[in-house]
Amino acid sequence: MLNRSRNLVALAILAALSPISNSAFAQDSSLDLSGNVQDKEIETLIVTGTRSQARTQFDTMSPVDVFSRDEMDATASSELVDILTTLAPSFNVQRLPMNDGLVFVRPATLRGLSPDHTMVLINGKRRHRSALLGSNGAQGADLAQIPAAAIKRIEVLRDGAAAQYGSDAIAGVINIILDDSVGVSGYTQAGQYFEGDGFEWQTALRAGTKLGDDGHLSATFEYTDASMTSRSRQRGDAIDFEQQTGIKVNNPVQHWGQPERTALRLALNAQSSMGENNWYGFATYGESEGVSDFNWRNPLSTSAYKPSPNNYPDYDLHKLFPAGFSPKFGQEDQDFALTTGISGDVTADFSWDASISMGSSAIDYTLDESINASLGTDSPTQFYLGQLKQSELNANLDFVYQWANRILVYPANIAFGVETREETYQIGAGDYASYAVGPAAQEGLPSGSNGFPGYSPQQAGKYDQRSYAGYIDIEAPINDQFTTGIALRYEDFSEFGDTLDGKVSLRYELSHDLAFRGTVSTGFRAPTPGQLESTRTSQGLDTVTLNLFTSGRLSPTSPVAQYFGAQPLQAEESTSYTLGITMRTDSGFNGSIDIYQIDVDNRFGQSQNYNVTESIRQELLSQGVAGAESFTSVNFYTNAFDTRTRGIDVAGNYTFATAYGDIRVAGAVNYNDTEVTKQDGTISDSGVVRIEDGLPKFSGNLSATWQLDSWEYFARLRYFGKWTDSADQASGQLYQDFGSEMLLDISATWHSSPAFKVRLGVENLFNNYPDEATLQASRGLIYSRHAPYDTDGGQYYVRFDYKF
């Protein structure tokens, strides 16, 4: 905590040497002497990164991207994670086929940091986490559960903001503003890939009406149905098996690609007067189900095909699955969130807001076409594997005071408040056969459902954590050119202790159209109950030997984990610096350049795999660890390393009129470089490579929209730089470097009337694919599953929009 104390002292000194923050009103609006905004407003007012009531992208002291409804609609996918990846170069999401639950809940990263280093808000209120612990144990919000058709705009704050919003806001904040407009709108879309698979049908309907004199009520329905994609070759061992035995196998025996999936998403958004106060409420609901392939089990080498002469003499898996089997991994999930609150004014300068938010994410796993070989002939081929559930309850009380003082050119904005939050993580056991260690285990037959052993009663449990927080966030203009701000937040967690974080922001306006800005902040991310307590058993395939291996993730507090160096989990701590320039011109150009550095200490990750000796196996069995008799290795979550991330964001757009219609050009480039500056030896070399080089350092996009009479033409170029794939294998670490990639998207939209329009679009027009992968080639994979972009090739679609 010594370095953290020094950082806070530095922040306090900087705050003492500089005045207090940010202009309370939009700089591009004219103001009268009392500070009231006049009619001149030319930019969208934003609410993220500030608690002032009227601020634009040009006015902010931290970089904020704003994406409109029209920009979101110019993508083929309905999932919010894909939309943001297309729009923001600093945001990335991977497909991760055949990767357990990550196939369905895909991790999204901002500035290359962990998925749970970005806080997600809806209408300014914290969104709950997904129940899935993803790569390196990251537990972020599942953005795909939010219906894109319900969104008015998205604001992405690319700056550390834990002092303003609390745990998780190390990389930044994504604030989703729900649509509150009056009217009926919707769309229907159909499309598929050039390869002829991955057909997807989407439809959505949103209806909004007035509620009272100044309120609103809107409801959104969204549904998607997508078939799977497959970019696979036949496995070499499958070809050999067919030649040796004469038994015909499927070609391919396993599919690498997107899963088959259906999803239903709903949203409500309302606001109404309650006498002198104002009531608001909003809710989202999502449910989906999908199926994905697992690795093919070869009858000639898979241990489940061994006979069981002593316990089950009639057991013969060759009769049940003569051509081998590829287990079908299924997920059914339900996601619900509800926020309600009341706001009002104490005086004309003093307002308050009280709210309660609750949310839950529940995921049920199933496995089909598999076997628990240790149960022999008593084993079913379909399994319920258990449930993961994350629940959260937040209560907030916030105040904003407009403090007028003659030394300030405009009133200072003083926000303060308190928050309490309770997180609960639950693991529900699967059916007995999914985790059972049957009698045939003594004969060397593997236990648990093959491919994904179910959660056992020993792994099941309920864990919670409470926190209490208080904050103050002050913004004030010193004069017409200079603004500055300070935020402090104290938070105490029941499971690991307390933390104090701060942020200082400065902005200097050289002219009406040019300004410098900068911030210094500390931040944190508290370990979640699921990360602190949960355990897991998983299976994988060594791509060199093609043998299955079983790994156990242990709690960091278990004696075996501590034997290998595990320590109780602590909060991740960060220090962030940003410095930027923002500009605009009367001719229609807006742009910004921001450089940043983010130091994160005690970063959370998963340790390397440690080999299990017979003595360790007996110790695990004595602790009641399910499946320990087949463990080949164990790992655990750990605060294993420190990182330093440095980068630059460049963004701009230019809108102009010509004799042949209006044209808007927009572009953004991100350079992001992360270095592991310290580690304790518990993470593997390939783990370091994934952190430092697993995503491109350079990414960018450039788009142009041409409006000509009733037609709108659109083109977007997406660029992804070089990156490196790596994999831990039982036989060692493997690496492969990949080159840069460029994808072109185009569309043409016909506005047949003010109420209807039709769009024809193509994403990845030239059907580009990355270099072929060598790491998983023996498993039939053609393109790396860790690619930072879609590897299914070109996709075309047609979309019908209506609005009344």
N, C-alpha and C positions, 0 to 999 in steps of 0.2 A: 504493500500500500504506500511505500515511500514515494515512488515515482508519481503515483496518483495524487498524493498530497502536494508534491511540487507543481504538478500541472494545475491544480486548483489555485495554488498561490499565484502562479503566473497569470491565470485568468483574473483573479481578484486585482492584481496590480494593473493589468491592462484595462480593466473596468474602471479603476480609480483614475487612471491617466486619461481616459476618454469619457465623453458624455454617454447618455443612455440610448436607446435604439431607434430605429426605423420610423420613417414618416407614417403617420396614422392615416394618411389619405393618398389616393392615387396621384402620382406626380403628373400624369398626363391629363388631369382634370383641373379645371379652373376652380379656385376656392375663394369664398368671400372672407372677410376679416374674422368671422366667427368660426371658420373652419368647415363650413358646409359645402358639400360637393355641388357644383353647378351642372348644367346639362351636358357639357363637353366631355364625353367619355368615348375613347377610341380603342381601348383594350379590355380584354376580359379580366374582371376582378377575381383574384384567387384567395384561397383561405388556408392553404397549407404552408407551414413554416412561419406563420404569423397569426396572432390573435387580434390584429387590427381589423377594422371592418371594410377597408377599401384599399386594396393593393394590387398592382399589376406585376407581370413578369419583369418589366423594366425597373420597378420600384423595389423589388425584393433584395435582401442582402444575402440570400442563399439562392443557388440556381434551382429553378422550378420549371419543368416541362409541363405544358398543358396540351392535351390531346382531345380534340372535339369528337362529337358523334360522327361527323362525316369522315374524319380520318380513320376512326375505328372501323367504319363500314367498308373501307377500301381494302379489306383483307378477306381471304377465303374462309378462314377458320372462325368459328363462333366462340372458341375458348379464349378467355381473357389473357392467359399466359402467352398464347401465340400472337395475339394482337399486339401486346406490349413489346414482344421480341421484334416484331416487324417495325414498330414505330420508333423504339428507343435503342440505339446501339449499345448503351451501357447496361441494358437488360438482356438476360439470356435464359433460355430454357432448353432442355435436351429431351429427346424422345425416350431414350433408355429402354428399348425393347427387351423382353425376356429378363426383366430385372425386378421380379416380385412386385410389391405394391407401387414401386416407382413408375411402373408402366402407366398407372392410372392417376396417381398424385405426383405430377412431375415437378421437381425442384426448380424454382426460379431464382436467379441471382441478380443483384444489382452491383455493378462495379467489381464483379468477380468474387465478392465475399460470399459468406454462407447464406442460404435461403432464409434462415431465421435472423439475419442481420438487417432485414428490411421490415419495417412495421407497415401493416396494412390497415387503413381506416376506411370506413364508409360514412359519408356525411360528417367526417371529422371524429368519429367514434371508433375505438379499437376493435378490430376484427379478431375472432378467435383463431387458434391454430388448428391445423389438421391433426388427426389422430396418428398419422403415420410418422415414424421416425425414419427419415430418409438417409441420403448419403452422409456419412460421418455423423449420423444421429441428428441431423438438422430437422427441426420441427417448425416449419413456417406455416403461414395461412395457405389454404388451397384456393387460389384465385379462380380456378376453373368452375367453382361452385356458384359464382356470381353471374347472373344472366347479363350478357353484354347489351342486350336490347333495352335493359332498364337504366342504362348509364347515360347521363348527360355529358359528362366530361371526366377526364382523369388527370389528376395533378401529381407529378412525380418530383418530390423534393430530393435532389441529389446532394445531400449534405448530412452530416451527423446531427441528430436531433433528439438524443436521449434525454437531455436536460429539459426539453420542452414536452416530450411525449412519453418518456419512460423506456423500460427495457425493450431491446431489439432494434431501436432506431440508430444503429451504428453506420450502416451504409446509406440510409435514407428512409423516406416515407412515401408510400403510394396511397393517395387519398382518392377514393371513388365517390363522385358526386352523382346521386341518383336523379333521374329526370323528373321534373315537377311540372312539365308543360301540360296544357289542356289540349285534348284531341285524341284521335285514334290513329295509330300507326302500326306497321308490321311489315314482315317480309317473308318470302319463301325462297329457298335456295337449294339447288342440286348441283353436285359436281363429283368428279372422280379424277384419279391420276391417269397420266398417259398410258401406263401399263395396263389399264382396264380394271384395276381393283380400287379399294378404298372409297367406294361410292358413299357419299354422305348427303343426307337430306336434313335440312334445317328449316324451322319455321318459328316465328315469334309474333306476338301480338301485345301491344301496350295501349292502354286506355287511361286517359287522365281527365279529371273534371275539377271544377271549383268546389271548395268545401267552405261554405259560408261566404262572407264578403271578401276575405283576403287569404283563405286557405286553399289547400289543394289535396286531391286524393288520386293516386295512380296505381295501377296494377299491371304487372308484366308476366306473360307466359312465354316460355322458350323451350323448344324440344329439338333434340338432334338424334339421328340414328346413323351410325357410321359402321361400315363393314371393315374387315381387317385388310392390311396390306402385307405383302410378302416380298422381300428382296433377299432371296435365299438360293443357295445351290445345294444340290444333294451332298450329304456328308460322305466322305470317302469310306468311312467304316460301314455305312449303310450299303454302299455299292458292293463292298467286299462281302458283307453278310449275305446279300441277295445272291451273289455269285457262288458263295460256298454252300448255301443251304437250299437254293432254288425257291425260297419263300419271297414273294413279292412284297415290297414295302412301299409306303407312300413316297411320292417324289414332289417336294422334299419331305423328309420325315419330321421336320420342325420348321416353323415359320418365324422369320425375323421381320418385324414390322410393327405397325400400329395395331392395337387390339380391336376386336369387335366390341362396339360399345353403344349404349343408348343412354340418354340423359334428359331429365326434366328439371327445369329451373324456374322458380317463381320469385316475384318481388312485389312488395307493397311499400308505398311511400306516402306519408300524409302529414298535414300540418293544419292547425285550426286555432282560432282565438278562443281563449277561455276567460272572458271578462277582460281584465287589464293584462292578463298573462297570455302566453302562447304555448300550446301543446304541439308536440311533434312525435312521430313514431315511424319506424320503417323496419322491414323484415325481409329476409331472404330464405328460401328453402330450395334445396337441391337433392335429387336422388338419381343415382345412375347404377348401371351394372355393366360388366364387361368380362371378356374371356381372353386369355393370352396363352400362347404355347410355352411349355418348358422344354428342357433338353430331352432328346430322344434317348431312351434306355435300350442299349444294345444287348440282345439275349446272350451273346457270346462272352460278354465281359461284365455285365451288371450282376452284382452280388445277390440281388433279389431273385435271380433265376436259379440259385443253388437249390438242390433238393433238401427236404427236411425229413429224413428217414425215421427219426426217433419220435418226434412230436406230431408231425403231420405227414404220414406216409403217402397220402393221396395228393399232396401239394405238388402241382406242376404248373408253373407260370407260363411255360411254353404253350400249354393248351389255351390259357386265357388270353395271352398276348403273344402269339407266335411270331409276329413281325416286330416285336419290341413295342414300346409305348412312349408317347410324349404326353406327360400329364397336362391337363387343362386347368390353368390357374384362374379362378374367378374372384371378382370383387363386387360386392354390393355395398353402397354407401348412402348415408343420409346426413345431410348437413343443414343446420337450422340456426338462424340468428335473429334476435329481436332486440330493438332498442326503443325506449320510450322516455320522454323527458318533458319538462316544463321550464320555460324561460320567461323572464320578465325584467322590469326596470324598478330599481329602488328610487332613483331620481333620473333626470334626463342624462346624467353623466355616469350613472352607476347601474350596471346590468348584472343579472345572475342567470345561471343555467344548472338545473339538477337533472341527472339522467341515470338510468339503470340499463345495462346491456347484458344479455345472456346469449350464449352460443354453444353449439355442440357439433362435433364431428364424430360419426360412428361408422366404422368400416368392418364388414363381415367378409371373411375369406372362405372360399371353398376350393376343393380340388377334385377333379374328375379324371377317370381313366388312369388311376394309380393303384397302389397296393401298399399295405403294411405287411411286408413279407414275414415279420416275426410272428404274426397271427396266423400264418399259413392259410388253410382253407376257410378259416373263420373271418378272414379280412374282407371288408367291402371294397368296392372300387370307387366309391364316391365318399367324400369326407367333408364335414363341416369343421373348419380349422380354428374357429374362435373369432372374437371381436376385439377391436381396439376402439376406445372412446375417449375423446378429449372434451371436457366441459369447462366453461369459464363464466364467471359472473363478475361484472364490473359495476361499481357505483362511483359517480363523479359529481362534485359540486364545484362549479367554476364561477368566477367573478371577473368582470372587466370594468375598470374605472378610467374615464377620460379626465386626466388631471391637467387643468389649464394653469400655466404659470407664465409670468411676464418674461422670464428669461428664455422661454421656448417659443419658437415661431408658431408652432401649432401644439395642441394638447398632447401630452404624453399618454400612451396607452399602457396601463398597468393591469396585467392579468395575473390572477393567483387562484389557487384552488387546492382541493384534496381529492384523493382517489383511493379506493380499496378494491382489491381484486383477489378472487379465489380461483385457482386452477385445480382441476381434478382429472387424473388419468386412470383409466380402468382397462384391465385386460380380462376378457372373459374366456374361459376354457373351451376348447373344441370338444367334439364327441370323443368318446373313449378310444376308438380305433385310430384316431388321427395322431395320438401321442403315445399309445400303449407300447410297452416293451413286452412282447409276447413270448411264449415258451421257446419259439424257434430262434430267438436271439442268441441262445446258448450254442446254436449250431452255426452262428456267423451270419444269419439273415438279418438285414437292417430293420430297425424299429421305426415307428412313426410313418405317417403317410409319405410315400416316396416323392421327393421334390420339395415339399414344404411341410415339415412336421407340425402338427397342431399345437396350440398352446395348452400346456398341462395345468392341472390344478396348482402345482407348485409355482408355475409362472404367472398364474392369474392373481389379480389383486387390485386394490384401489389405493391410490396415492394422491395426496393433495398438498398444496402450498398456498399460503396467504401472503399478501403484501399490502403495505400502507404507504402512501406517498403524499407529499406536499410540494408545491412548486410556486415560483413567482417568475413572471416573464414580462419584462419592461421594454417598451419601445418608445422613443421620443426623438423628434427632430430638434437639433440645436439651432440650425438656421436653414435657409433654403437649399443649401448644398450638402450639409453634413448631418448624417443621422447615425445613431449607434444604439446598440441594445445589449441587454444582459438577461440571461435566464439561469435559474438555479433550481435543482430538484433533489429532494431527499427521499429515498425509498428504502423500506425495511422489509426483508423477506424472512419468512418463518424458517426456511430450510438452510440458509447460508449466511444471513446477516444483512447489514445495511450498506448503502452506497450514497455518495453525494456527488452530483455532476453539475457542470456549468457550461455555459456557452456565451461568448462575446462576439458581437457582430458589428461591423462598421460599413458605412456606405458614403462615398463622396461623389457628388454630381458635378462634373466639370462643366457641363452645359445641359441644356434641356434634353439633349439626345445622346449624352455620353456620361457614363458613371463607372466608378471603380467600387468593388465590394470585396469583403473578406470576412471570414469567421475562424474562430478557434473554439474547440469544444472538447469535452470529455464525454464518454458514453459507456454503456455496459449492456450485457445480455445475460440475464439470470438463467441458470440451468432449470429446466422444466421438471416436473415430477416424473414424467415418462423417461427422461434422460437419467434422472437420479436413481430410479428404482427398477426399471423394466429389464427383462432378460429375453434372449431369443436363441432359437436353434435354426440354422439354415444349411442348405446344401448347395454345392456348386460343382462345376465340371472343370477339371484341369485340361486346358486346351492342348497340352503336350502329350500327356499320357492317356487322355480321354477317360480317366477314372473319376468317379464321384468322390467328393470329400464332404465331410460334415463339420461345421464350425459352430461353436457355442459362444454367444455374447453374454458375458457375465456382468453382474452388478459391480461397480467399482469398489463397493464395500465388502465383497466376498473375499474370504481368505486366499483362494486361488488367484484371483485378480491381483490382490495385494502382494502375493508372492512374486508376481511378474512386474511389480512396480506401480500398480494402480494407487491413486490417491483420491480422497473425497473430492467431488467436483466443486469448483469455484466459479464465480461469475467471470465472463470475459470482460476485459476492460479496454477502452479505446481512447485515443487522442486523435482528433481530426483537424486539419488545416485546409482552408480553401482561400483562393485569391482569384478574382475574376474581373472582367470588364464586360459591360453590357451597353448596347448601342441601338439606335434606330434613326431613320431618316424620314423626312416628309414624303419622299418618293415611294415609300412602301417597304423599306428594308428593316428587319429586326434581327439582331444577332447577339451572341455572347460567347466568351471564351473563359473557361474556368480551369485552373490547375488545382490539384488536391493531393494530400497525403493523409493516409489513414493507418495509424499504428494500432494493432490489436494484440494485446497480451493475454496469455492463458487461453489461447484459442481452443475451441472444443473440437474433438475429432475422435476417430476410432483407432485404437492401437493396431499394430501389426498382429498377425496371427502367430501365436506361440504354440509349438508342437506339444501335444499331450502325451506324456509318458504314462506307463501303467500305474505308477504311484499317484499321479495327479488324477488319473481316471477314477481310481478307487476313492480318492478324496471327494471328487465331484459326486460320485454315486452315494457316498455317505451323507452328502448334503441334500440328497433328493433331487439333483438336477436331472430333468427329463432328457433322455437320449444320450446321456454322458457315455454310455457303453460304446457308442459309435463315433465319438468325437475324435477327429484327427488334429484339431487345433482349437484354441480359444482366443478371444479378444475382449476388449472392454472400452467403454468411453473414457476419455481422459482430457485434461487440459494440457495438451502435449507440446504446444509450440506457440511462438510469437510470429507475427507477420507484419510487413510494411507494404502498403499498396500506394503506388504513385501513379498519377494519370492526368489527362487533360481532356476536357469536353469542349467541342466546338459545335455550335448550332446556329442556324440562321434561316430566314425565309424572306422571300421577296415577292410581292404581289404588284402587278402592273397591268394596265389596259392597253390593248392594241386595236387597230382597225379590224382585226379578225378575231376579236374576243379577248376575254380576260385570262391571264396566265399567272399561276402561283408556283414558285419554285421553292422547295424546302430541302435542307440537308443537315446532317449531323454526323460527327465523327467522334469516336472515343478511342483513346489510347489508355490502356490499363495494365500495369505491371505489378505483380505481387511477388514478394520475396519472403521466404521463410528465414527469419533472422535468428531464431533460436529454437531448439527442440530438446526434449529430454530423452530421446532415444526410443520411445515407445511406438512412434509411427515409422512406417517402412519407407524405403527410398522411393518406391512408386507412389506412396501417399504424398511425399513432398513434390514429386513431378506433377501429380494431378493438381495440386494447389498452385504451383508456379506456372505451369505450362498447359494445363488441361483445357483452358479456354483461350481464344485468340486475344493477343494483346491489342490488335487493331480491329475495329469494326466500324461500319458506317452505312449510311443510306442517303440517297439523293432521289427526290421525287419531283414530278412536274404535273400540274393539272391545267388543262386548257378547256375553258368554257366557251363554246361557240354555239350561239342560238340555243336550240333544244338538246344539243349534244355536249357531253363532257368526256374528254379523253384524259387518261391517266397512265403514267409510267413511273416505275420505282426501281432503282438499282440498289441491291443490297450487297455489301462486301463483308467478308469474314477473313481475317488474317490466318497466319500459320498457327498450328497448335500441335500438342503431343498427346497421344493416347498411351495409357499404361495399365497394367493389370498385375495383381498379385496372384500367383499360382502356387500350388503345393510344391512345384519344382523350381520356383524362383520368380523374379520380376521380369516382365516383358515390356518393351517400349516400341512405339512407332511414331514417326513425325509425319504430319499432314500439311499439304500446301494450302495456299489461300484459295478462296472460292468466291465467285460473283454470280448473283442470281438476278434475273430481270422479270418484273411483274408488269402486266399491262391490263387495261380494261377500257371499255367504251360503254357509256351510259346514255340512254335515250330518255329524256324527260318528255314522255308522251303528253302529259298534262301536269298542272300543278300538283295533282294528287297521285300520279303514277309515274314510275320510272322502271326501266329494264336495264340490267347491266350484264354484259358478257365479259368475262375476265379469265386471265391465265396467270398463274404463279409459276415461276421458274420456266419461262417461255422456251428456253433453249435446252430444257431437260437435262440440266447439269447434275452430275454426281461427283462426290469427292473421290479421292484416291481409294482404291480398294484396300480393305483392312487385311492384315496378315495375322493379327493377334488371335482372332476367333475364326479364321478360315477353316480350321479343322471341324468346326461345329456348323459349317454351312453358311456362316455370316459373310456377306459381301462387303458391306459398308459398316464402319465402326458405329456401335450403338451409343458411343459417347460424343458423337458429332454435335457441334453447337448449332446445327440447322437441320431441317428436314432432309432425310436421305432417300425419300421415296420418288424423287424426280418431279417432272412437270405435273401440274394440276390445272384443270379447267373447270369453270362453273358458270351458271346462269342464275341471276337473282332478280326477283320481282319485289319492288318496294311500293307501298301505298301509304298515304297520309291524308287524314281528313280533319 
